[in-house]
Amino acid sequence: MENEKLRCLIIGSGPAGYTAAIYASRANLEPVLYEGIQPGGQLTITTEVENFPGYPEGVSGQQLMDDLKLQASRLGTDIRQGVATAADLSARPYRVTFDDGRTIEAQALIIATGAAARYLGLPDEKKYAGLGVSACATCDGFFYRRKTVAVVGGGDTACEEALYLSSLASKVYMIVRKDRLRASHVMQRRVMEASNIEILFEHNTLGLYGEKAVEGAMLVKGMGTPGEERVSIDIDGFFLAIGHTPNSGLFRQWLDTDEAGYIKTLPGRPCTRLAGVFAAGDVADPRYRQAVTAAASGCMAAIEADRYLLEKL
């Protein structure tokens, strides 16, 4: 198949990708957007979004992504299904190959491939997705006001999630597989001082249970030791806080990333070390990981791409 030549290619279809497409289309960049392995990104598995501007009554994650996709399409974005399988960013134009057999040569490239939350690998995590299982306390904590929740993890992220949830929920369990927290001393102290947080050290999760939604978790204390003991806790929500994996593997050969794989950009800007290559959304954001901040970075990436093309071409 003959190579296709474009001014602007966008890879990824979450809030960052679709917003970049909206702005790139309005700038007459004639962008092509490939949706990736999960069209719409992580928000498509979120039951309700109440913190995205413009939806006073809230909106389902799927509906929000459908709305953004429709807006990008209406403005002229060529939206395609497909996954990037190879990339060559050694020289301009940048070349990206997709599983539909096309190789695209783009003068400007916006990477908005997102990040995937790490899960324990339990079948129940999929069973109760959107029904009590979450990987974002900031996104979903509101729904557990005056309820009981559990947070899995022992690092800074887990402590941050637990502290945030403690301001909403009546009770927060922290399920920690080791006999200590890995978090910084200040975060450990804050968690220890929170009256409604209980840390379950040396506990592993075996599964979840509930008729229509999460009602409890089955745990094992001291797994593999003579004193191994199985326990159950009654909970309404189960939050994963064991990290995220940025979907940056295809580009790490060419771009700078941090130790976790997040693409490094200039402070306050979506520009990478390569001129004409921009990173937006969760693939470059280890800190906030919110739909609204992803959308904002997508806007910035498209504006930067437009300015770059005006100056260089």
C-alpha positions as CSV (number, residue, x, y, z in Angstrom):
1,M,0.0,0.0,0.0
2,E,1.3,3.4,-0.9
3,N,2.4,5.8,1.8
4,E,-0.1,8.5,2.8
5,K,1.2,12.0,3.3
6,L,-0.4,14.2,5.9
7,R,0.2,17.5,7.6
8,C,-1.1,16.3,11.0
9,L,-1.5,12.8,12.4
10,I,-3.1,12.2,15.8
11,I,-2.7,8.8,17.6
12,G,-5.2,8.2,20.3
13,S,-8.9,8.9,20.9
14,G,-9.4,10.0,24.6
15,P,-10.2,13.5,25.6
16,A,-6.7,14.6,24.6
17,G,-6.8,13.0,21.1
18,Y,-10.4,14.2,20.3
19,T,-9.7,17.7,21.6
20,A,-6.5,17.9,19.5
21,A,-8.5,16.9,16.5
22,I,-11.1,19.6,17.1
23,Y,-8.5,22.3,17.3
24,A,-6.5,20.9,14.4
25,S,-9.5,20.7,12.2
26,R,-10.5,24.3,12.9
27,A,-6.9,25.3,12.0
28,N,-7.4,23.6,8.6
29,L,-4.7,21.0,9.3
30,E,-6.9,18.2,7.9
31,P,-5.9,15.8,10.7
32,V,-6.3,12.1,10.6
33,L,-7.0,10.4,13.9
34,Y,-6.5,6.8,14.7
35,E,-8.6,5.7,17.6
36,G,-6.3,2.9,18.9
37,I,-7.0,-0.2,20.8
38,Q,-9.7,1.4,23.1
39,P,-11.7,4.0,21.1
40,G,-12.6,6.8,23.5
41,G,-9.9,5.8,26.0
42,Q,-10.3,4.9,29.7
43,L,-13.4,7.1,30.2
44,T,-15.5,4.7,28.2
45,I,-15.5,2.3,31.1
46,T,-16.5,5.0,33.6
47,T,-20.1,4.9,34.5
48,E,-20.7,8.6,35.2
49,V,-18.6,11.7,34.9
50,E,-19.6,14.6,37.1
51,N,-16.5,16.8,36.9
52,F,-16.2,17.6,33.2
53,P,-17.3,21.2,32.5
54,G,-20.5,21.6,30.5
55,Y,-22.5,18.7,31.9
56,P,-24.3,20.0,34.9
57,E,-26.3,16.8,35.4
58,G,-23.3,14.5,34.8
59,V,-22.7,12.3,31.8
60,S,-21.6,8.7,31.2
61,G,-18.0,8.3,30.1
62,Q,-19.1,6.7,26.9
63,Q,-21.5,9.5,26.0
64,L,-18.8,12.2,26.7
65,M,-16.4,10.4,24.3
66,D,-19.2,10.0,21.7
67,D,-19.9,13.7,21.9
68,L,-16.2,14.7,21.5
69,K,-15.8,12.2,18.6
70,L,-18.9,13.6,16.9
71,Q,-17.6,17.2,17.3
72,A,-14.2,16.3,15.9
73,S,-15.8,14.5,13.0
74,R,-18.3,17.3,12.2
75,L,-15.4,19.8,12.0
76,G,-13.6,17.6,9.5
77,T,-11.3,15.1,11.3
78,D,-10.8,11.9,9.4
79,I,-11.4,9.4,12.3
80,R,-10.2,5.8,11.6
81,Q,-10.2,2.6,13.5
82,G,-6.8,1.0,13.9
83,V,-3.7,0.6,16.1
84,A,-0.2,1.9,15.5
85,T,2.2,-1.0,15.1
86,A,5.5,0.7,14.2
87,A,7.0,4.2,14.2
88,D,10.1,5.8,12.6
89,L,10.8,9.3,14.1
90,S,14.4,9.4,12.9
91,A,13.6,12.2,10.4
92,R,10.8,14.3,9.1
93,P,8.3,13.5,7.8
94,Y,7.6,11.1,10.6
95,R,6.4,7.7,9.6
96,V,3.9,5.6,11.5
97,T,2.5,2.2,10.3
98,F,-0.9,0.9,11.4
99,D,-2.5,-2.5,11.5
100,D,-4.7,-1.6,8.5
101,G,-1.5,-1.8,6.4
102,R,-1.1,1.9,5.9
103,T,2.1,3.8,6.5
104,I,1.5,7.5,7.1
105,E,4.1,10.2,6.7
106,A,3.2,13.2,8.8
107,Q,4.8,16.6,9.2
108,A,3.3,17.0,12.7
109,L,2.5,14.1,15.1
110,I,0.4,14.3,18.2
111,I,0.7,11.3,20.5
112,A,-2.3,10.9,22.8
113,T,-2.2,7.2,23.4
114,G,-3.0,7.5,27.1
115,A,-2.1,5.2,30.0
116,A,-3.6,2.0,31.4
117,A,-4.2,1.5,35.1
118,R,-2.5,-1.5,36.6
119,Y,-4.9,-4.1,37.9
120,L,-4.3,-7.1,40.1
121,G,-5.5,-9.5,37.4
122,L,-8.5,-10.7,39.2
123,P,-11.6,-11.8,37.1
124,D,-13.8,-9.8,39.5
125,E,-12.1,-6.6,38.5
126,K,-13.6,-6.9,35.1
127,K,-16.9,-8.3,36.5
128,Y,-17.4,-5.2,38.7
129,A,-15.9,-2.6,36.4
130,G,-18.0,0.5,36.8
131,L,-19.9,-1.3,39.6
132,G,-17.6,-0.6,42.5
133,V,-14.2,-1.1,40.9
134,S,-12.2,2.0,40.0
135,A,-8.7,3.1,39.4
136,C,-9.3,6.8,40.0
137,A,-10.5,8.1,43.4
138,T,-10.6,11.7,42.1
139,C,-13.0,10.6,39.3
140,D,-15.3,8.3,41.3
141,G,-14.8,9.1,44.9
142,F,-17.9,11.4,45.0
143,F,-20.1,8.3,44.5
144,Y,-18.9,6.8,47.8
145,R,-19.8,9.6,50.2
146,R,-20.5,8.1,53.7
147,K,-19.8,4.6,52.4
148,T,-17.0,2.1,53.0
149,V,-14.2,1.7,50.5
150,A,-10.8,-0.1,50.1
151,V,-7.7,1.2,48.4
152,V,-5.1,-1.3,47.2
153,G,-1.5,-0.2,47.3
154,G,1.2,1.1,49.7
155,G,2.9,3.9,47.8
156,D,2.4,7.6,47.6
157,T,-0.4,7.3,45.1
158,A,-2.3,4.8,47.3
159,C,-1.9,7.1,50.3
160,E,-3.1,10.1,48.3
161,E,-6.1,8.2,47.1
162,A,-6.9,7.0,50.6
163,L,-6.6,10.5,52.1
164,Y,-8.8,11.9,49.4
165,L,-11.4,9.2,49.9
166,S,-11.3,9.6,53.7
167,S,-12.8,13.1,53.2
168,L,-15.8,11.5,51.5
169,A,-16.2,8.0,52.7
170,S,-17.1,7.0,56.3
171,K,-14.4,4.3,56.3
172,V,-11.3,3.6,54.2
173,Y,-9.3,0.4,54.2
174,M,-5.8,0.3,52.8
175,I,-4.9,-3.2,51.5
176,V,-1.1,-3.4,51.7
177,R,0.6,-6.7,50.7
178,K,3.8,-5.8,52.6
179,D,4.3,-5.2,56.4
180,R,5.0,-1.5,55.7
181,L,4.1,1.4,53.5
182,R,6.4,2.4,50.6
183,A,5.1,6.0,50.7
184,S,7.1,9.0,51.8
185,H,7.3,9.7,55.5
186,V,5.0,12.7,55.3
187,M,2.3,10.7,53.4
188,Q,2.6,7.8,55.9
189,R,2.1,10.2,58.8
190,R,-1.0,11.7,57.2
191,V,-2.5,8.3,56.6
192,M,-1.7,7.1,60.1
193,E,-3.3,10.2,61.6
194,A,-6.5,9.9,59.6
195,S,-9.1,8.5,62.0
196,N,-11.2,6.7,59.4
197,I,-8.3,5.0,57.5
198,E,-7.4,1.4,58.6
199,I,-4.3,-0.2,57.1
200,L,-4.4,-3.9,56.6
201,F,-0.8,-4.9,56.4
202,E,0.3,-8.2,54.8
203,H,-3.0,-8.6,53.1
204,N,-3.6,-9.8,49.5
205,T,-6.9,-9.6,47.7
206,L,-8.4,-12.9,46.5
207,G,-11.6,-11.6,45.0
208,L,-14.7,-9.5,45.3
209,Y,-18.3,-10.3,45.8
210,G,-21.7,-8.8,45.5
211,E,-25.0,-9.4,43.8
212,K,-25.2,-6.5,41.4
213,A,-22.2,-4.4,42.6
214,V,-19.3,-4.7,44.9
215,E,-20.4,-5.5,48.5
216,G,-17.2,-6.9,49.9
217,A,-13.6,-8.2,49.3
218,M,-12.1,-11.6,50.2
219,L,-8.6,-11.2,51.5
220,V,-5.8,-13.4,52.8
221,K,-3.5,-12.3,55.6
222,G,0.0,-13.6,55.8
223,M,-0.2,-15.4,52.5
224,G,2.2,-18.4,52.4
225,T,3.0,-18.3,56.1
226,P,2.0,-20.8,58.8
227,G,-0.4,-18.3,60.2
228,E,-2.2,-17.6,56.8
229,E,-5.7,-16.5,57.5
230,R,-8.6,-15.7,55.2
231,V,-10.8,-12.7,56.0
232,S,-13.6,-10.7,54.4
233,I,-14.4,-7.0,54.6
234,D,-17.6,-5.3,53.7
235,I,-17.0,-2.5,51.2
236,D,-18.9,-0.5,48.6
237,G,-16.0,0.5,46.5
238,F,-12.6,-1.1,45.5
239,F,-9.9,1.3,44.3
240,L,-6.7,0.3,42.5
241,A,-3.7,2.5,43.3
242,I,-0.8,0.4,42.2
243,G,0.2,2.6,39.3
244,H,-0.4,3.3,35.6
245,T,1.5,2.1,32.5
246,P,1.8,4.9,29.9
247,N,1.2,3.6,26.3
248,S,4.4,5.0,25.1
249,G,6.4,1.9,24.1
250,L,6.2,2.5,20.4
251,F,8.0,5.9,20.8
252,R,10.5,5.3,23.6
253,Q,13.3,4.8,21.1
254,W,12.8,8.3,19.8
255,L,11.6,10.3,22.7
256,D,12.7,11.0,26.2
257,T,10.6,9.3,28.9
258,D,10.8,9.2,32.7
259,E,11.5,6.0,34.6
260,A,7.9,4.9,34.4
261,G,7.7,5.5,30.6
262,Y,5.8,8.8,30.6
263,I,6.8,11.0,27.7
264,K,8.8,14.0,28.8
265,T,7.6,17.4,27.4
266,L,8.8,21.0,27.9
267,P,7.5,22.5,31.2
268,G,3.9,23.7,30.6
269,R,4.0,22.7,26.9
270,P,3.2,19.5,25.0
271,C,6.5,19.7,23.0
272,T,8.8,16.7,23.0
273,R,12.5,16.7,22.2
274,L,11.7,16.3,18.5
275,A,10.4,19.3,16.6
276,G,6.9,18.6,15.3
277,V,6.2,15.8,17.7
278,F,3.8,16.5,20.6
279,A,2.5,14.5,23.5
280,A,-0.9,15.1,25.1
281,G,-3.0,13.5,27.9
282,D,-2.1,10.7,30.2
283,V,0.8,9.4,28.1
284,A,2.7,12.5,29.3
285,D,0.9,13.2,32.6
286,P,1.9,11.1,35.6
287,R,0.4,13.6,38.0
288,Y,-3.2,14.7,37.2
289,R,-4.7,12.1,34.8
290,Q,-8.0,13.9,34.5
291,A,-10.3,14.2,31.5
292,V,-10.3,18.0,31.6
293,T,-6.5,18.3,31.9
294,A,-6.1,15.8,29.1
295,A,-8.4,17.8,26.9
296,A,-6.5,21.0,27.7
297,S,-3.2,19.4,26.7
298,G,-4.8,18.2,23.5
299,C,-5.8,21.8,22.7
300,M,-2.2,22.9,23.4
301,A,-0.8,20.2,21.3
302,A,-2.9,21.2,18.3
303,I,-2.1,24.9,18.7
304,E,1.6,24.1,18.9
305,A,1.3,21.8,15.8
306,D,-0.3,24.6,13.9
307,R,2.3,27.1,14.8
308,Y,5.1,24.6,14.0
309,L,3.7,23.9,10.6
310,L,3.2,27.6,9.8
311,E,6.8,28.3,10.8
312,K,8.5,25.3,9.2
313,L,6.6,24.6,6.0
